[in-house]
Amino acid sequence: MAVGKEDILKARTDKREYRRIVLPNSLDVLLISDPDTDKCAASMDVSVGSFSDPDGLEGLAHFLEHMLFYASEKYPLEDSYSKYITEHGGRTNAFTASEHTNYYFDINPDGFDEALDRFAQFFIKPLMSADATTREIKAVDSENQKNLLSDAWRMNQLQKHLSAVDHPYHKFSTGNWDTLEVRPKAKGLDTRHELIKFYEEYYSANLMHLVIYGKENLDKIEGLVEERFKEIRNIDRNSLRFSGEPCTSEHLEILVRTVPIKEGHKLRFAWPITPEIHHYKEAPCRYLGHLIGHEGEGSLYYILKTLGWATGLSAGESDSTLDFSFFKVDIDLTEAGHEHMQDIVGLLFKYISLLQQSGVCKWIFDELSAVCETKFHYQDKIQPINYVVNISSNMQKYSPKDWLVRSSLPSNFSPDIIQMVLNKLSLNNVRIFWESKKFEGHTNMVEPWYGTAYCMERITSSIIQEWIASSPNENLHLPARNVFIPTDLSLKNENEKVKCPVLLRKSPCTSLWYKPDTMFFTPKAYVKIDFNCPLASGSPEAEALTSIFTHLLMDYLNDYAYYAQVAELYYGINHTDGGFQVTLVGYNHKLRILLETVVEKIASFKVKADRFSVIKEMVTKEYQNFKFQQPYEQAMYYCSLILQDQTWPWLEQLEVLPQLEVEDLAKFVPMMLSRAFLECYAAGNLESSEAESMILHVEDVFFKGSNPICQPLFPSQHFTNRVVKLEKGKHFIYPMEGLNPSDENSSLVHYIQVHRDDFMLNVKLQLFVLIAKQPAFHQLRSVEQLGYITALLQRNDSGIRGLQFIIQSTVKGPGHIDLRVEEFLKTFESKFYEMTNDEFKSNVNTLIDMKLEKHKNLREEAGFYWREISDGTLKFDRKEAEIAALRKLTQQELIDFFNEHIKVGAPHKRSLSVRVYGNPHSSEYASDKSNSVQPCTVNIDDIFTFRRSQPLYGSFKGNLGHMKL
């Protein structure tokens, strides 16, 4: 066995140890030892993907990825791998890309050894039974059905469709019932036989890269890996390469008009280029993407925005392989922008021409390089499962010393290489895709896999030259130097080793929770200011106006604050149930400067008529596009609307939007801000005095002076979040037709409400979900094949706990699926009662291990604590308290809990089914509604009549008595 001697470059702050080994079978492995980890993880990347699908068997590589999970000769019980992983606190998944397929999992450390053995067997001796093969083709088909009305999937396939037929880029990669069952059968092919043939031909150890993330030392992990993976066969398969360009001359210089599903207009540009992977230290695409995608003053986006033509722009490399790649620019257009398409094309090429004339700038490259270097060396730790996938899926492309760095450290300034890629962004090399519903009825072709309507015309350089000449003369220029790049990366010495957030100050206007960084030791901070404004959410109009207000603020700040974003200092202003909130996260050095600018913009807010109309149009489209959400998302939305008091339906907000004018917002904002309470959270590399000084500044801006913007709230006005208390012994049903008549999918959310936040009840619920999750998935998805989206999850509405089954299906209507969920609970009951004491203890220990898991980074920690603050539960020691409850829990108490709250027919059970009927099941909608209702079942005809008639749980929020200093 070879051990790699080369040094693997890692971040200065990275304490983990790394070692590369190559097993005798040529399996290339990276070992990672992290004694501090709470989770172990592994990822196997196989260098074969959908580009290798045989002709006429589209989706075979993806189908194989589904099948490997089922069983192996050593572990023949179907789905036992997933069951083992779940029972040991882990999760597992896989994905198929063009040139590689990735399998991965994480798990609590005590289950890692056996999990690796089970995992390795997929690549040694998988079982692909005939029965499972037929069933899993249905899962692949269901996965494809979910994507058929997704614009992202449709437009991606259209770009592939308009490429050389003999190039693998042209292929359809997901697969469906037709490509994996109907067509092969018609040709006399046995799909299972083809699947095994594909596996035997391509799954060779020398085409695999494995990453192992363990808690033990490197020698121990090495021994484990050698033992588990040495039997993977090596047939010395040549590495697969797909030479040749996917786009010949007939696929360039084209303008494609196409009809999307959602409202809105887009322009997409694509140029075939040399893949950046061959010049990753010179980073030509990163440099050009940084400039063409810039949003500061003088940038292309800034000009398009000022003209009222665009609401978003992105630029960079895409669809890259070792042999070909594209540089893409995507622009979201307004109605006016759609009418000025030629001008926008002209302005884009004017900007590219500006880059040609300016030459490649060393100071811009150096600045980018400095930002990237700081980002790499102060990167946040992420979940091991994500870390191993990021590394393994790139190992084939990079030399081992750069496996961790990859292309994240541009360091060689090479004007020639940047110029080479820039030269490719030419008039005669471009493909333009123009999306709009306005093209409906004006197309003459249909993409075969997704049914996307389009038409195509040649667009010569001379035509684009005319557009460039006639486009407006605007002051396009390169960005300024970035003042937000941090230079002080020192760590603060906050002496208090605070374990939980503390209430640092409390006034009638604000509360400030503070949590210094005692875990991550990075020069970063997290600040959140939640504006609780009762008048922001008092009606559908108020909701819509608050939404426009927050969008406008982001819009006003963009050209200034975009520089902060480039320097890894992020901000957001979001509409909330009780008002709006400002969030800042990133390097702490310049955070205060950005915060003061954001606060000043809110305080001095004026409505600009031109921006108001653009943002109103954008917000209107967001509401209109709600009906194109996945049916399961619609069902979850209705469930929330039924349960959460004082919330307004999107349809009412859409109805009031057209009437709203500039004056309405101009009057509304001062009134909304006139009464407010600011709940603040400051965490990370900040001293308590800095945190306090920031919030005092905010208080001064809003609450001080002779004519303050805000007054404190009256005690009666503090925000509460109350949830409907479903009646015991009743099963409520809300049936609804899917909002998009073209959608074949139906969905069900079967919700069981259990209790108001309580440590002992919480852990009983969590333990039940842990035990039932995988059996539910196995029965409802793997065996019954109800649908690709099948999940059993906990649910928490402002401290009101429950569980929910979420299923989306084309094969069965939601009424039938509801019966199958009940049937699952009935059959699971006996298994649940028969659980041995050892199994019970093992599940308890798994849940304890999951709770002992430490936060990986500042954002993750802040998310956990902010949830406690925003729900009003303030149980900052929740994990420890729930572990203590788990240690006391007996098996009989868990059974009693099940019998009282979850068992089918339990007299105290509170449940709600939200059923969304897709097109194929619309006849069932009518019959299910008119059928006589079963005893104890109540149909909800109108959500608001129902909500008004129901009792509510008490709110944790707004209970000021428990916030003592």
N, C-alpha and C positions, 0 to 999 in steps of 0.2 A: 504494500500500500504506500502510495506516495503522499508525502506531507509537503504542502506548498511552503516554500521558504520566503516567498515575497511578502513584504510588509503590506498589510491592508490599511489604507489611509482611513483614519476615523476622526471624528470631531474631538476637539480639545477637551470638551466637557464629558465625553463618553467614557464611562468607567468599565464598560463591558469588554470581555476578551473574545478574540476572534481567531479562528484557525481554518485554513483550507486543507482538505484532504481529498485524495482521489482513490477510490476503492479499486481492488484488482479488476473489477468488472467495468472500470472506466467511469463509474458514477462520480460526478464532481460534486463535492459537498462543502458547504460553509457551516462551521460549528460556531455557535455564539453562547458564551457562558455569562449569565447575569444572576449572581447570588441573591440580588434583591427582588427578583421577579416573583409575582404571585401566580403567573400563568406561564405554561410552557407552550410552544407552538412549533409547527412544522409546515413547510410548503414544498411541494414537488412540482417543478416546471418541466414539462415534456415538450421538446422542440418540434411539435407537429400540431397543426391547427386546421382550421376550416379550408385553407388554401389547398390542402391535400385531399379534400373530399373527392371520391371518384365521380366522374360525370354520371348524372342520373341518380346519384345518391346524395343530394344536397343535404347537409346537416349531419352527416355520419360522424364526423369528429365530435360534434356537440353531443350527439346521442351517446357516443361511447363515454363521454365525460359523465353523463347521467348514470350510465349502466355500471361503471366501476364501483360506485358507492354501495351497490346492493349486497353483494356477498362474495366470499372467496372460498377456495377448497378448504383452507384451514378453519375459517369461520363461516360455515355455510348458512347460518340462520339469517334470513333476509332482514336487512336494515339493522343488524346487530351492531355494526360499526357506529351508526348515528346514535343508537340507543346508549352504547357505552360512553360515547363522548358527552352526550347530554347528561347522563347520570353522574358524570364527573365534572360538571360545571362548565363544560366547553361548548363550542359550536363548530360547525364544519360547512364547507362550501367548495365550489369550484367554478371556473369559467373557461370558455373556449375563445381564443383570439385567432387572428389570421394565421399566425405561424407558431403558436404555442398554446398549450393547455395547462392550466394551473389548478392543483388540488391542495387544499390547506385545512388546518384545524387548529384550535387551541384547547387547553384542558388544564384542570388543577394539577399541580406537580405530582401528586401521589398516583395519578392515573396515566402518567406520560409513557412509561415503559410499555405497558400493554397496548396503549393507543397507537404507539409507533409500530408495534408488531402487526396490529390490525390494518393500519394504513399501508405498510409495506406490501401486504399480501395483494393489494390491487395491482401492483406492478410485478408480482411474482406469479400468482395463479388465481386470477379472478374467475368467478362463476358468472356466466351470463345465461341464466335459464331462459327457456323459450317463453314461459309464462310471464316472467318479469319483462322480457323484451317487448312483448305486445303491449303490456300495461304502460311501460315507460315511453313508448312512442306517443301515447296519449298525453303524457305529461309534457313532452317536447311540443306537441301540437297546441296544448293549452298555453304554454309559454309564448308560442308564436301568436296565438289569438290575442293575448294581452297586448302585443306590440303593434297589431295591425292598424290601429287608429292613432299611433304615436307619431307625431311629425318628425321627431328625431330619427326614428327607425326608417320612416318612409323616405325622408330626404337623403339619408345615408345610402339607402339601397338604390335610389334614383341616380346618385352620383356614380355608384358602382355599375349600374346598368348601362350608363353611357360611357363605356370603356371597351377596350378590345375584348371580343367574345372569347378569344383563346387565352386570355390572361386570367389567373385565379382571382384577381381583384373583382372581376365581373360577377363572381358567384353569389348565390344566396346561401348564407352560412348557418341560419338557425335550424332549418329543417321543419317539416310539418308532416301530417298524416299522409299527404299525397306523395311527398318525396321519399318517405321512409317505409311506407306500407303499400299504397295503391300502385304507384308506378313500378317499383321493383317486382311486385307480384305479377304485374302484366307482362314483364320481361322474363318471368320465370326465375327471378332472383329471390333467394332467401335472405332477408335483411340480417338475421342473426348470424348466418354464415359469413356474410360480408363484413359484419361488425368484428367477428373473431379474426377474419383475414386481415382487416385493417390494423387491429391491435397487434397481431403477430408480425406484421410487416414494419410497423413504425415504432412500437414501444420497446426501444432498446436502451439499455443503461447508458450507453455513450451519448445518447441524445437527451439525457435527463440532468437536471440541476436541483439539488436538494439543499434547503436551509433548515437547520435545527436550532431552536432557541430553548436552552435548558437552564436549570438552576444549579446543576452540579458543575464541577470543574471540567475543563476541556478534555482531559484524559478519560474521565468517566463517560462523557457524552460520546467521545470517539469510539470507545469500546462498544457502547450501546448501538451506535449507528452501524458499525462494522458487522455486528451480530445480526441485526435486523434486515439490512439491505443488501448483504453480499450475494443473496440468491437471485437478484434481478438479473435476467439473462442479458448478455451483450452480444448482438449480432453485427456489431461494427457497421451500423447503418450510416451511410453518408449523410452529412448535414444537408437538410433540404434548402435549396435556394431557388428563387423564382425570378430569373433574370428577365430583362426586357421591360419596357415602359407599359403601364396599363393604358395610357392614352396615346393613340396615334394622332396624326394630323387631323383626321376627321373628328376627333373628340376635343380639339382645341379650337379657339376662336368661335365658341358657341355661346348663344344666349338661350337659356331654357326657361320658359315660363311654366310655372307649376302651381297646382291648387293644394293648399294645406288643409288640415282639419280645423285648426284653431283660427280665431280672428287675428289679424295682424299681417303686416307685410315685412318681408325680409329680402335682403340682397346678399348672396353668398358668392365669393370669388375664390377660385382655386387655381394654383399654378403648380405643375409637376416640378420638383426640384431634386437636387442631390440630398439624400438623407443626412441630417445633422450628425447622426451617430458616427459618421466618418471624420467629423471635425468637431468633436464635442468640446474640446478645450478652447477652440476658437469661437464656438457658439454663434454662428451666423444667424440662425433663426431666432435665437433669444434676443440678439441685438436688434434685428429688424422688427420682430414682434413687439419689443419694448417701444420702439418709435412709432410704428404704424398703429399700434393699439393704445398709444398714450392718450390721456384725457385732459391734460393740462392746457393752459392757454396757448393758442397757436397750433394745436394738434388738429388732425383731420376731424376727430370726433367733436372737439370744441367748436369748430366751424360749422359742422353739420347740425350740432345741437343749437347753436346760436341762430342758424337759419330756420330752426323748427322742423328739421327734416329727419332727425334720428334720435332714438332713445337708448341706443346701446351699440357697442362695437367691440369686437374681439379680433385678435390677430395672432397667428403663430403656426408652427408646424403641426400637421395632423396626418392620421392614417400612415404613419411612417413604418417602414420595414428596413431590412438591411439593403434592399435593392432599389426601392423607390420611395417617394414621399411627396406630400403636397404642402405648400404654404397656403393657408386659408385666411380670408378676412370675411367676417360675418357682420352685417349691419342690420339692426332693427329699425324699420322705417315708420314714420308717422304717415297719416293720410297725405299730407303735403309732400313728404319725402317720396312717397310712391309716385306722385305726379311729376317729381323731379328726378326720376331714376337716371336719366342721361347726365344731368349735372353732377349727380353723386359719383357716377363712374368717372366722369371727367376730373372731379376733385381728388378722388383716390389716386388716379394716375398723375395728377399734378403733385401730390405729396410724394409719390414714388420718384418723380422727376426731381423734386427738391432734394431728396436723399442722394440722388445721383450727382447733383450739382454741388452739394455740401461736402461730398466725399465722406469717407468713414472717419468718425471723430474719436480720437483716442480718449478724450476726457469722458465721453459718454460710456465707452467700453469700460474704462477704469472705474467709473461710478457704479456701473452694473456689477462689475466684478467684486467691488467692495461690499455691496449689498448682499451678493450671493455668498461671499465668504463669511460675513457675520451670521447670515441665516444658517449656513451649514454648521458653524462651530457652536451656535447657541440654539440648535434645533430642539424642539420639545421632544420628549420621549413620547412614543405612541404605543398603542396596544401591540403586543408581540405578534398577534395574528396578522396585523396590517404590515408590520415591519418585515416579516419573513416573506410575504407576498411581493412587496416592493423590491426586495433584493432578488429573490429567485427568478422573477419574471424578466430580469435584466442581465442575469449572469452570462447568458449566451452572447450578449452584445458587447460586454466590456471586459477589459483585462482584469484579472483578480484584484490587483491593487486598487482599482476604481469601483469595485462592487458596491461600496457604501456611498461613494461620492457620486458615481455615475456622471450625468452632465450638469451637476449642480454647481461646479466651480469653474466658470470660464476664466482662463488665465493666460492664454496666448493671444495677444493682439495681432490679428492678421487681416489687414485691409483687403488683401487680394481674395481671401476666402469669403469674407462678407460681401465683397463686390461681386464675386461669382454667383452667389445666391441672389443678390439684388438684381443682377442682369437677367435672371430667369423671370422676374416679376414684370414681364413685358406684355405689350399689347397682343403679340401674335402667339402667346403661350397661355392665354387665360381662358378659363371656363367660368361663365357667369350664370348663376341660378337665381331666378327672381320669383319669390313666392307671394301669392295673393289670392284671396277668394274672388277677387274681381276677374280672375281669368276663367272662372267657372263658365262652361259653355263655349269657351274660345280655344279649346285644346283639341288635338287630333290623335294623341297617342296615350297609351296606358302602360305603366310599368307593371310587369306580370305578377310579381310576388306580393305586393302590397296594394295594387290597384290605384296607384297615384296617377292622376291625369296630368299630362304635360304637352307642350309643343316646343319645337326647337328651330332656331334659325342660325345661319352663319353670321358672324359679326367680325368684319375685317378690321385690320388696324386703321385703315383710312376712316372708317365710320367712327371708331373710338377717338381718333385724332380730331374729328369734327366736334365731338362731344367735349373734348378737352378745351378746344378753342372757344366754344360757346358757354362753358361753365363760368360761374361768377369769379371775379378776381378777388380773392380773399387773402388776408395776411397769414398764410401758412408759414410756420417757422418751427425750428427744433425746440425741445423743452429747455427750460432754465435749469441751473444747477439745483440739486435737491437739498433743501434746508432741513429735511426731516431725517436725514441719515444720522443715526446715533453715533456719538463719539465717546460718550461716558457709559461704559458697560460695567461699571463697578457695582458690587453688591452692597446693599445697605446693612448696617449692623443694627438690626432691630433687636434689642436685648430681650424683650418679652418673647418667650417661646410659646406663643399662643396656639392651642390645639384647634380651637373653634373660633368662628367670628365673634367679636365682642361689639356691644353697642357703644360706640365711642362718643357719640353725642346725640342728643334728642332735644328738639325744640318744637314749638307749635307748627313750624314750617317744614322741618326735615328730620329724618333719622339717618344716622350713618353707622353702618356695620363695617367693621374693619377686620381683615385677616392677613397678617404679614406672611410672607413666604417662609415656611419652615421646612419645606419638602424638596423644592425643585432647584433652587439656587441658580436662577436665570435672571438676567437684567430686564425682566418684563413685568408688566402690571395689568390689572383688569379693573375697570371702573364702570359701574352701571348706575344710572340715575333714572328712577322710575317716576314719571310725572303722573300722579293720581289726580285727574281732573274730572269731577263728576259730570261736568257738562259735555265731556268728549264722547259720552256713550249713551246719552239720554234718549236717542231716537235714531231711526235709520239715516236721516239727514246728517245728524251729528257724526255718526260713524263714517259716512261717506266723506264728509268735510275733513274729519281728522285724518282719514287715509290720504286725501289730496295734500293736506298740510305736511304730513311726514314725507311724502314723496317729493314735494316742492323743496323742503329743507335739504334733503339729500342732493337734489338737483342744483340748488344754489351753492352748496359747499363743494361740489364735485371737482371743479377745475383746480381749486386750492388743495383740497384734502386728498386728491388722487396721488400727489407726491408722497404723502404720508403712507398711503397704501403700498406704493412701490417700495418704501423703506420698511415694510412689515409692521406698520402701525395702522390698525384697522378701526373703523368706526361704523356704527349703524344707528339709524333712527327708525324705530318701528312702532307701529300702531299696536296698542294692547287693549284688552277688555276694559281697562279703567282709565285709558288715556294714551300715553305714548312713552317710550323709553329710549334713552341714549346709552349706547354701549361703546366703550373704547377698550381695545386690547392690543398689546404689542410692547415694544421696547419702552421702558418708562422714561428715558431721557427727555424726549420731546412731547410726551403725552399731555402735559399740562398746557402747552401752547395750543395743541389741537382742541383740547377740552374748552379752553377759553374762547376759541373761535366759534365752536359749535354753539356754546351758550349764548354768545353775542348774536349769532344769526337767529336763534330762537327769540331772543329778547327784542330784536329790532325788525322782526318779520314784517315784510310788506309784500302784498300780492303783485307779481308782475303779470300783466294780462297775457302777454305772448306765451310765457311759460305755463300759466294756468291752463290755457286751452290744450297745450301739448300733454300736460300731466293728467288733465281730466280725461282726455282721449285714451291715454295709457291705462288709467285706473278702470275706465269703462270696459276696455278690452279684457283686463284681468277678470272682472266680474263676468263678462260674457263667456269667457273660456272655462268658467266653472263647469259648464255642462259637458265639457269634453274630458273631465277628470275620469280616472278609472272608476268603474262602478263600486269597487270596494271602498274607495276614498269618499264617494258620495254617501255610501251607507254610514261610514264613520262620522261624516259631517252631520247627517240627520240625527245620529245617536247623540252627538254633543249638543245639538240644538234642542233636543227633547230634554236632556238632563240639566243643561246649564241655564239657570234663571237669568233674566235680563240680557239675553243675546238676541240679535236681530238677524233675520234670514237674508242671505245674499240677494235674493230676488227683489226684496223691498229696497235695498240699497241701490241695485241696478235701476229700479224704477225712478228713484229720486234724482239720480245723477244727471240726466239730460237737463233738468231745470236749474241746476246749480250754476251760479254765475260768480264772477270776480267779487262783486259787492258782498255776496253771501259769505264768502270765505273771509273777506276783509272785516266784516262785522263779527264773524264767529270766533276768530282766533283770540282777540283780546278778551272776549267773554269767556271762552273756554279756559284761558289762563288766569282769569280773575280770581278763581278759587282753586288752590292746589296744595297738595302735600307731596314732598319729594322723598322717596325712599331710596337710599343710596348704599352702594356696596363698593368698597375699595379693597383690593387685595394684591399681593405680589410684592415686588421689590419697591415698596413705599414705606417710609417711616410714618408713624401715627400722626405726627405733626403735619406732614405733607398732605396726608389724606384729609385731615381736618381743615387745613388751609384751603384746599380745593373746594370743599363743600361750603366753607364760609364765603368764599368768593361767589359761588353759585347763589347762595342765600342773598348776598348783597345785591347781585344783579336783579333778582326777581322780587325780593320781599322788602328791600330797603328804599329809602328816598322819600321825597314828599308825595310822589304819585306812583306808588309801587305797582308793578305789573301784576303781581299775585298777592292775594290775601290768604291767610291760613284757612283751612277748612273748619267749618263748624263740626262739633262732635258727631252730629247726625249724618254728616256727609262722607265719612270715611268709607272707602271701597270695601264691599263684601263680595265674596264669591260663593253663592249658594247653589246647591245642587238638589234636584228633585229627588224626594225619597219615595221610591217605588213601593207599592202596597205589597205587604206580605201575602204569599199564597196566590198571587196573580201573575199571569204571564201576558205582558203587553206586546202587541204586534203593530208595527207601523209599516204598511206596504206602500211602495212607491214605484212608478214606472221610471226606468232609466231616462236620464235627461237627453241622451243622444240616441235617436231612433236607429242610427246605423250600427250601434254597438251590440255585438252578439253576446256579450258577457252579462250574466246576472251576478248578484252578490248578496251575502248575508253577513250581518254582524249579530251574533247571538251573545247578548250581554247579561251577566249575572252580577247583580249588585250585592255587596256583602256587608260592609261596615264603614263607620267613620274611623279615621286613623287611630290605631291602637296597636301597640307593639306586639302583643300576643296574637291578636287576630291577623295582623299583617303577616307574621311568619307562618301561620297556618295556611293562609291563602298562597303565599309564595311557595311553600313546600308542596302544596297540592299541584300548583302549576308546573313546578319542576318535575314532579312525578308523572303528570299526565301529558305533558307537552309532546314528547316524542311518540308515545302510543297514539295520540290524536293525529299527529302528522302521518304516521305509518298507516293507520286505518283509513283516514279520510282522503289522503293524497295518494299514498303508494298503492294501497289495495283497491279502494273504491274509485280512485282517479277522478274525484269530483272537480279538481282544478289545480293548476300550478300554484296559485296563491292560496295557501292553507296554513293557518297559524292559530295557536292558542297562546294568549298573552295576558299579563296583568293589565289592569286599567286603573288610573288614578285621576279622578276629577277633583282638583282642589282639596285633596285629603279624603275624598270618598272613594273607597277601594272596591274593586271587583275584578272580574275576569271576562275575557271576550274571545269567542271563536270568530275568526275572519276568514271567509271563503269566497272565492270568485270562480265562476264556472260558466262554460258554454253548454255543458252536457245536461245539466239539471237546473230546474228553476229553484228559487230561494225557499219556497214552501217545502219542496222535497229535501233540500239540503238541511233545513231546520230539523226535519224528522230524523235525518241521519246523525245530526249532532246529538239529539236526545238518545238515539239508539246507541251511539258510542258511549255516552255517559252511563247508560244502563249496563252495557257489557263490561265497561271498565270497572264498574262498582265491585263486581266479584273479585277481580284482580287486585283491586285496591284493598279490599278486606283481607285477602289472602297474603298480603305482603308480610314477609317474615320480619322479626324484630331486627335482625342484622341488616336487612334491606332498608328498613326505616332509619336505623342509626346511620347507615351509609349516606342516605339522602340528606339527613340532617347535617352531617359533617360536610357534605358537598356544599350545601347552602351557607354554612358557616364560613367555609373557605372562600366562597364567592363574596361574602360580606367583608372578609378581611382584606380583600383586594384593595391596594392603595390606588389613589388617583395618579394618573400618569403625567399630567401636566396641569398648568394653572387654569386653563379653560375648563377642563374636566372638573376640577375641584370647585371652581366658581359656579359651574352649572348645578352641581349638587347643593351647594349652600344657598344659591339664589332660589332654587325650587322651594326650599324650606321657608325662605323669606316671603316669596310671592304667594305661596299657599297660605302663609300665616301660621304654619305648624311649628316653626322655629325649633325643631328637634335636631339640633346640630350634632348630637351624640347618637343619632338614630342607629348607626351601624352597631355600636357597642351594646345599646339597649336591646336591639333585636337579636343579637347573638346571645345575650343573657336569657332572653325569652326562649330562644331555640333550645338552649341547654336544659331548660326546665320542661319542655314540651314532651308529653307522652304520646305513644301511638294511639291510645284510645281517645285522647283529646282531639287528635287529628281526624279520626273516624267520626267522632261526634260532630265536629265542625262540618265535615262533608255531608253528614246526614241532615244537618240543620239548614245548610245554606246552598248546597250544590246538587244534591241527589234529585233525580227527576221525581216530581210529585211531593217534595219536602214541603210541609205546611208553612214554613217560614221563608221559603225561597222568594226572592224578588228578581224578576227577569224581564228582559225586553229583547224582542227580535226586530231588527230593521232589515226589511227585505227590499232589494232593488231588482226590478224585473227587466232584463234585457229583451231585445227584439224577439228572439225565438220563443220567449216565455210570456209574451204579452197576453196571450189568451188565458194563461194560468192566473195572471194578475186579476182579471175580471172575476174568474171563478173563485179564487181564494178570498176576494173581498166579499163576494155575495154568499159564500158558504156559511151555514150556521156555525157560530163560534162555539168551540169546545167549552165545557165548564171550566171556570177559573182562567179563561183566556179573554182578553179585552182588546178589541181593535181600536187603535188611535186613528180617528178620522182627521182631526186638526191638531197640529202640534201645540198651538198657543192656547186653545180651549183646554187641552189636556194639562198643559203646564200650569195654568192658572188654577186648576181644580185640585192640584196635588200639594201635599205638605212638602216642606223643604228641610234639609239637614241644616243645622247651625253652621255659620261661617267661622272658619278659624281666623280669617282676615278681618281687620277692622275692629278687633277686640283689643282696644288700647290698654286695657288694664294689665295685660301680661308683658308690656314693654317697659319694665322698670330699669332704670340705670343701676 
